[in-house]
Amino acid sequence: MISKRERYQFRKDRTRKHLQANAFTRPRLSVYRSIKYLYAQIVDDAKGLTLAAASSLDKELKGKVKSGKSLETAKVVGALVAKRAIEKGVKEVCFDRGGRIFHGRIKALAEAAREAGLKF
C-alpha cells in the first residue's frame, strides 16, 4: 500500500515534469503552504529570477488579516502577488501548486490571482 507521503511525492514529481515542459514559455506562480503561513512567488526559470512575491507575513497585511492560515488570508495574498506581478509586466503564468491538491487555501489563492488579472 502506498503511503500518503509517497502519493504526495508522486504528485509533486508529476507536476514538476509538466511545468518543466512549459518553463521557458511563461513564468510560474509557485505556492508554498505551511501549517501557519502561505507564500507565493512568481519565478522566471529561464533567467533564474523571482519577479514578484507575497506572503501572509508581509508588512502590508499586518492589520488586514487575523492569522496566516485562513481562506481570507489566501485571497488577500493571491490578489497582492497578482498586483505586484502586473506592475512588473507579467500577465500570464503557469500555476505551480507544489504537489498540493487544488482545494482550500491553494484554490482561494489561485482564484484571487485570476480575479486580480493573472491568466493561467
SULSULMO-V151205 format. One record per backbone hydrogen bond with DSSP energy under -0.5 kcal/mol. NH is the residue of the N-H (numbers start at 0). CO is the residue of the C=O. If there is no record, write none. Layout:
nh & co
NH & CO
NH & CO
//
This chain:
nh & co
6 & 2
7 & 3
8 & 4
9 & 5
10 & 6
11 & 7
12 & 8
13 & 9
14 & 10
15 & 11
16 & 12
17 & 13
18 & 14
19 & 15
20 & 16
21 & 17
22 & 18
24 & 21
25 & 21
26 & 91
27 & 42
28 & 93
29 & 27
29 & 40
30 & 95
31 & 38
33 & 31
33 & 36
38 & 31
39 & 53
40 & 29
41 & 51
42 & 27
42 & 40
43 & 48
44 & 42
47 & 43
48 & 43
50 & 41
50 & 48
51 & 41
53 & 39
55 & 37
57 & 54
60 & 57
61 & 58
64 & 60
69 & 66
73 & 69
74 & 70
75 & 71
76 & 72
77 & 73
78 & 74
79 & 75
80 & 76
81 & 77
82 & 78
83 & 79
84 & 80
85 & 81
86 & 82
87 & 83
88 & 84
88 & 85
89 & 84
90 & 88
92 & 118
93 & 26
95 & 28
95 & 93
96 & 94
99 & 96
102 & 100
105 & 102
107 & 103
108 & 104
109 & 105
110 & 106
111 & 107
112 & 108
113 & 109
114 & 110
115 & 111
116 & 112
116 & 113
117 & 112
118 & 90
//
